[in-house]
């Protein structure tokens, strides 16, 4: 029987078993769309400085990221999935730095198995977890800071994953409303340039992607790659 644990960025040093790092708005939603667009791999970083240094070492790579949701000067892309269609990303290496999602991965590199997830690949992630059949799974809710009212979108994603793994029914209308009315979700009301409304709809394209996303260590770097489950 699987045991489930939940932590956030402040407590993820306690993560045990297979670690699933969740960021619905928007890091790992964006990652899924990057892979759909043909990106080869995503290198995950913690700091802007590290990302800029890696780009010098990786000719042809693209920088993507944000600080508190705002695009970073000098980066090629913000963390917006709706802007990706303007670029030819086939075969590219993307270096991603975000305020929540990539931080969660970096802080959990002690774990042997790390996956990243959003609602867009929830079923595929659950299927891959079923194949791994771990005794323990820790969900890292990277946007979850309950004292400040943040993060119900990530809690909702963890609820979905647990429901899949326990063969329980899912109220998709409730999940949709929780994400839309979360504190982060309310940013996508059309009044903030860095938070275009289409991003929210793209984050709610549940089970769009038929792949899990697994963190591999490549030359000492955490690199995100897809794992098809069909």
Secondary structure, 3 states (H helix, E strand, C coil): CCEEEEECCCCHHHCCCEEEEECCCCHHHHHHHHHHCCCCEEEEECCHHHHHHHHHHCCCCEEEEEECCEECCCCCECCCHHHHHHCCCCCCEEEEECCCHHHHHHCCCCCCCEEEECHHHHHHHHHHHHHHCCCEEEEEECCCEHHHCECHHHHHHHHHHHHHHCCCCCCHHHHHHHHHCCCCHHHHCCCCCCCCHHHHHHHCCCCCCCEEEEEEEECCEEEEEEEECC
